[in-house]
Amino acid sequence: MPVTEQEAAARNRSRIVTYRFLPHTADVIVEIEATSLANVFREATSVVSHLVAGDTNVDATESRAVSLTAQAADELLLRFIRELLTQFQLETFVPGKLEIEQVDQMLLEGAVLGEPFDESKHDPQPEVKAATRHGLSVEETTAGWRAVLVLDL
Protein backbone atom coordinates (compact mmCIF):
# COMPACT_ATOMS: atom_id res chain seq x y z
CA MET A 1 0.00 0.00 0.00
CA PRO A 2 1.47 3.42 -0.95
CA VAL A 3 2.55 5.80 1.79
CA THR A 4 0.79 9.17 1.89
CA GLU A 5 2.76 12.42 2.12
CA GLN A 6 1.49 12.90 5.69
CA GLU A 7 2.71 9.44 6.74
CA ALA A 8 6.13 10.04 5.12
CA ALA A 9 6.47 13.41 6.90
CA ALA A 10 5.53 11.82 10.24
CA ARG A 11 8.14 9.09 9.77
CA ASN A 12 10.85 11.65 8.95
CA ARG A 13 10.01 13.73 12.06
CA SER A 14 10.31 10.69 14.33
CA ARG A 15 13.55 9.45 12.75
CA ILE A 16 16.66 9.74 14.91
CA VAL A 17 19.62 11.25 13.09
CA THR A 18 22.66 9.01 13.56
CA TYR A 19 25.23 10.99 11.62
CA ARG A 20 26.37 14.56 11.13
CA PHE A 21 29.04 16.41 9.19
CA LEU A 22 31.95 17.79 11.20
CA PRO A 23 34.64 20.32 10.31
CA HIS A 24 37.76 18.65 8.96
CA THR A 25 41.30 19.99 8.82
CA ALA A 26 42.83 17.35 6.54
CA ASP A 27 43.75 19.83 3.81
CA VAL A 28 46.58 22.31 3.67
CA ILE A 29 46.28 25.28 1.34
CA VAL A 30 49.61 26.70 0.21
CA GLU A 31 50.08 30.07 -1.46
CA ILE A 32 53.39 30.81 -3.17
CA GLU A 33 54.31 34.30 -4.32
CA ALA A 34 57.50 34.56 -6.36
CA THR A 35 59.26 36.91 -8.73
CA SER A 36 59.41 34.30 -11.51
CA LEU A 37 57.85 31.02 -12.55
CA ALA A 38 61.19 29.33 -11.84
CA ASN A 39 61.01 30.61 -8.26
CA VAL A 40 57.48 29.22 -7.90
CA PHE A 41 58.94 25.75 -8.54
CA ARG A 42 61.88 26.39 -6.22
CA GLU A 43 59.50 27.45 -3.45
CA ALA A 44 57.28 24.43 -4.16
CA THR A 45 60.34 22.27 -3.50
CA SER A 46 60.75 23.97 -0.12
CA VAL A 47 57.06 23.45 0.63
CA VAL A 48 57.30 19.69 0.05
CA SER A 49 60.51 19.53 2.07
CA HIS A 50 58.78 21.23 4.99
CA LEU A 51 55.70 19.00 4.71
CA VAL A 52 57.67 15.74 4.74
CA ALA A 53 60.62 16.59 7.02
CA GLY A 54 59.58 19.63 9.03
CA ASP A 55 61.67 22.75 9.38
CA THR A 56 65.02 20.97 9.14
CA ASN A 57 68.10 21.43 7.00
CA VAL A 58 68.26 19.16 3.95
CA ASP A 59 71.71 18.38 2.55
CA ALA A 60 72.26 17.88 -1.17
CA THR A 61 73.77 14.38 -0.98
CA GLU A 62 71.68 12.92 -3.83
CA SER A 63 70.16 14.17 -7.07
CA ARG A 64 66.98 13.22 -8.95
CA ALA A 65 66.48 14.32 -12.57
CA VAL A 66 63.17 15.99 -13.32
CA SER A 67 61.67 16.37 -16.80
CA LEU A 68 57.98 17.19 -16.89
CA THR A 69 55.57 18.59 -19.45
CA ALA A 70 51.98 19.78 -19.21
CA GLN A 71 49.43 21.87 -21.09
CA ALA A 72 49.55 24.74 -18.58
CA ALA A 73 51.57 26.04 -15.63
CA ASP A 74 49.07 24.87 -12.99
CA GLU A 75 49.13 21.29 -14.31
CA LEU A 76 52.94 21.42 -14.48
CA LEU A 77 53.13 22.50 -10.84
CA LEU A 78 50.72 19.74 -9.83
CA ARG A 79 52.80 17.11 -11.66
CA PHE A 80 55.96 18.43 -10.04
CA ILE A 81 54.51 18.32 -6.51
CA ARG A 82 53.19 14.81 -7.15
CA GLU A 83 56.62 13.73 -8.41
CA LEU A 84 58.30 15.02 -5.24
CA LEU A 85 55.72 13.30 -3.03
CA THR A 86 56.16 10.04 -4.93
CA GLN A 87 59.93 10.21 -4.50
CA PHE A 88 59.44 10.67 -0.77
CA GLN A 89 56.85 7.90 -0.43
CA LEU A 90 58.75 5.32 -2.48
CA GLU A 91 62.38 6.22 -1.74
CA THR A 92 62.14 8.42 1.41
CA PHE A 93 63.91 11.11 -0.65
CA VAL A 94 63.57 14.54 0.98
CA PRO A 95 63.88 17.36 -1.57
CA GLY A 96 66.07 20.26 -0.55
CA LYS A 97 66.77 22.34 -3.62
CA LEU A 98 65.70 22.55 -7.26
CA GLU A 99 68.27 23.31 -9.93
CA ILE A 100 66.48 24.39 -13.10
CA GLU A 101 67.87 23.90 -16.59
CA GLN A 102 64.73 25.03 -18.39
CA VAL A 103 61.26 26.13 -17.32
CA ASP A 104 58.24 27.71 -18.95
CA GLN A 105 54.50 27.24 -18.49
CA MET A 106 54.56 23.80 -20.15
CA LEU A 107 58.04 22.40 -19.39
CA LEU A 108 60.27 21.85 -16.37
CA GLU A 109 63.72 20.28 -16.67
CA GLY A 110 66.38 20.13 -14.03
CA ALA A 111 67.42 18.25 -10.92
CA VAL A 112 66.11 17.99 -7.39
CA LEU A 113 68.86 17.80 -4.78
CA GLY A 114 68.22 16.28 -1.38
CA GLU A 115 68.85 13.34 0.89
CA PRO A 116 67.17 10.25 2.33
CA PHE A 117 64.88 10.85 5.29
CA ASP A 118 66.75 10.40 8.58
CA GLU A 119 64.61 10.27 11.73
CA SER A 120 67.54 11.45 13.83
CA LYS A 121 67.80 14.60 11.70
CA HIS A 122 64.37 15.25 10.18
CA ASP A 123 61.06 15.72 11.98
CA PRO A 124 58.43 13.10 11.02
CA GLN A 125 55.30 14.81 9.71
CA PRO A 126 51.73 13.70 8.99
CA GLU A 127 51.59 11.93 5.63
CA VAL A 128 50.70 14.04 2.61
CA LYS A 129 48.29 11.78 0.75
CA ALA A 130 47.83 13.84 -2.40
CA ALA A 131 48.20 17.11 -4.20
CA THR A 132 44.79 17.97 -5.63
CA ARG A 133 43.40 19.97 -8.53
CA HIS A 134 40.85 21.54 -6.18
CA GLY A 135 41.72 25.22 -5.80
CA LEU A 136 44.86 24.85 -7.94
CA SER A 137 46.03 27.96 -9.74
CA VAL A 138 49.23 29.43 -11.15
CA GLU A 139 49.06 32.93 -12.55
CA GLU A 140 51.30 35.76 -13.54
CA THR A 141 50.69 38.94 -11.54
CA THR A 142 52.02 42.49 -11.71
CA ALA A 143 54.54 41.56 -9.00
CA GLY A 144 55.60 38.22 -10.54
CA TRP A 145 53.81 34.89 -10.06
CA ARG A 146 51.27 33.50 -7.61
CA ALA A 147 50.40 29.83 -7.09
CA VAL A 148 47.80 28.21 -4.85
CA LEU A 149 47.59 24.49 -4.24
CA VAL A 150 45.70 22.19 -1.89
CA LEU A 151 47.34 19.18 -0.30
CA ASP A 152 45.35 16.39 1.31
CA LEU A 153 46.81 15.16 4.61
C-alpha positions as CSV (number, residue, x, y, z in Angstrom):
1,M,0.0,0.0,0.0
2,P,1.5,3.4,-1.0
3,V,2.5,5.8,1.8
4,T,0.8,9.2,1.9
5,E,2.8,12.4,2.1
6,Q,1.5,12.9,5.7
7,E,2.7,9.4,6.7
8,A,6.1,10.0,5.1
9,A,6.5,13.4,6.9
10,A,5.5,11.8,10.2
11,R,8.1,9.1,9.8
12,N,10.9,11.6,9.0
13,R,10.0,13.7,12.1
14,S,10.3,10.7,14.3
15,R,13.5,9.5,12.7
16,I,16.7,9.7,14.9
17,V,19.6,11.3,13.1
18,T,22.7,9.0,13.6
19,Y,25.2,11.0,11.6
20,R,26.4,14.6,11.1
21,F,29.0,16.4,9.2
22,L,32.0,17.8,11.2
23,P,34.6,20.3,10.3
24,H,37.8,18.6,9.0
25,T,41.3,20.0,8.8
26,A,42.8,17.4,6.5
27,D,43.7,19.8,3.8
28,V,46.6,22.3,3.7
29,I,46.3,25.3,1.3
30,V,49.6,26.7,0.2
31,E,50.1,30.1,-1.5
32,I,53.4,30.8,-3.2
33,E,54.3,34.3,-4.3
34,A,57.5,34.6,-6.4
35,T,59.3,36.9,-8.7
36,S,59.4,34.3,-11.5
37,L,57.9,31.0,-12.5
38,A,61.2,29.3,-11.8
39,N,61.0,30.6,-8.3
40,V,57.5,29.2,-7.9
41,F,58.9,25.8,-8.5
42,R,61.9,26.4,-6.2
43,E,59.5,27.4,-3.5
44,A,57.3,24.4,-4.2
45,T,60.3,22.3,-3.5
46,S,60.8,24.0,-0.1
47,V,57.1,23.4,0.6
48,V,57.3,19.7,0.1
49,S,60.5,19.5,2.1
50,H,58.8,21.2,5.0
51,L,55.7,19.0,4.7
52,V,57.7,15.7,4.7
53,A,60.6,16.6,7.0
54,G,59.6,19.6,9.0
55,D,61.7,22.8,9.4
56,T,65.0,21.0,9.1
57,N,68.1,21.4,7.0
58,V,68.3,19.2,3.9
59,D,71.7,18.4,2.5
60,A,72.3,17.9,-1.2
61,T,73.8,14.4,-1.0
62,E,71.7,12.9,-3.8
63,S,70.2,14.2,-7.1
64,R,67.0,13.2,-9.0
65,A,66.5,14.3,-12.6
66,V,63.2,16.0,-13.3
67,S,61.7,16.4,-16.8
68,L,58.0,17.2,-16.9
69,T,55.6,18.6,-19.5
70,A,52.0,19.8,-19.2
71,Q,49.4,21.9,-21.1
72,A,49.5,24.7,-18.6
73,A,51.6,26.0,-15.6
74,D,49.1,24.9,-13.0
75,E,49.1,21.3,-14.3
76,L,52.9,21.4,-14.5
77,L,53.1,22.5,-10.8
78,L,50.7,19.7,-9.8
79,R,52.8,17.1,-11.7
80,F,56.0,18.4,-10.0
81,I,54.5,18.3,-6.5
82,R,53.2,14.8,-7.1
83,E,56.6,13.7,-8.4
84,L,58.3,15.0,-5.2
85,L,55.7,13.3,-3.0
86,T,56.2,10.0,-4.9
87,Q,59.9,10.2,-4.5
88,F,59.4,10.7,-0.8
89,Q,56.8,7.9,-0.4
90,L,58.8,5.3,-2.5
91,E,62.4,6.2,-1.7
92,T,62.1,8.4,1.4
93,F,63.9,11.1,-0.7
94,V,63.6,14.5,1.0
95,P,63.9,17.4,-1.6
96,G,66.1,20.3,-0.5
97,K,66.8,22.3,-3.6
98,L,65.7,22.5,-7.3
99,E,68.3,23.3,-9.9
100,I,66.5,24.4,-13.1
101,E,67.9,23.9,-16.6
102,Q,64.7,25.0,-18.4
103,V,61.3,26.1,-17.3
104,D,58.2,27.7,-19.0
105,Q,54.5,27.2,-18.5
106,M,54.6,23.8,-20.1
107,L,58.0,22.4,-19.4
108,L,60.3,21.9,-16.4
109,E,63.7,20.3,-16.7
110,G,66.4,20.1,-14.0
111,A,67.4,18.2,-10.9
112,V,66.1,18.0,-7.4
113,L,68.9,17.8,-4.8
114,G,68.2,16.3,-1.4
115,E,68.8,13.3,0.9
116,P,67.2,10.3,2.3
117,F,64.9,10.9,5.3
118,D,66.7,10.4,8.6
119,E,64.6,10.3,11.7
120,S,67.5,11.5,13.8
121,K,67.8,14.6,11.7
122,H,64.4,15.2,10.2
123,D,61.1,15.7,12.0
124,P,58.4,13.1,11.0
125,Q,55.3,14.8,9.7
126,P,51.7,13.7,9.0
127,E,51.6,11.9,5.6
128,V,50.7,14.0,2.6
129,K,48.3,11.8,0.8
130,A,47.8,13.8,-2.4
131,A,48.2,17.1,-4.2
132,T,44.8,18.0,-5.6
133,R,43.4,20.0,-8.5
134,H,40.9,21.5,-6.2
135,G,41.7,25.2,-5.8
136,L,44.9,24.8,-7.9
137,S,46.0,28.0,-9.7
138,V,49.2,29.4,-11.1
139,E,49.1,32.9,-12.6
140,E,51.3,35.8,-13.5
141,T,50.7,38.9,-11.5
142,T,52.0,42.5,-11.7
143,A,54.5,41.6,-9.0
144,G,55.6,38.2,-10.5
145,W,53.8,34.9,-10.1
146,R,51.3,33.5,-7.6
147,A,50.4,29.8,-7.1
148,V,47.8,28.2,-4.8
149,L,47.6,24.5,-4.2
150,V,45.7,22.2,-1.9
151,L,47.3,19.2,-0.3
152,D,45.4,16.4,1.3
153,L,46.8,15.2,4.6
